[in-house]
Amino acid sequence: MIGIEVYRIYDRTLMAQHLTLEVDNLNKELAGLNAIIENADDQVYLEQLARCIGYAYPNEVRYITKGVNSSNIKLNCQ
């Protein structure tokens, strides 16, 4: 019986940790969405968001390079 109770405590502890991480991730997502709402009228901010998901102006040419270490590339994406 003690073994079962110890397992239940361990299982509940893992579940609580998982839920805490999930709440933290949802709070980060909420902060990002609130930032988008607050900057909805800022054209520069909206352009930055569009570029982060791959949009470009019709007259622009996009280049894709091979062998570039992506960890060295700094983007202002959320």
C-alpha positions, 0 to 999 in steps of 0.5 A: 500500500505504501508503494502505491501511495508513493507512486501516486504522490510521484505521479501527482508531482509530475502532473503538477510540474507539467501543468505549471510549465503549460501555464507558463507557456500559455502566459508567454503566448498571451503576452505575445498576443497582447503585444500584437494587439497593442501594436496593431496600428504600428505599420513597422511592427506589422511588417516585422511580424509578416517578415518573420513568417516569410512574407516579402514585398512583390518586388523583393527577391528572397534568397535561401542559402545552404550551409548557414548556421542559423544560430548566428542569425538574429531575427526580431521575431517573437 
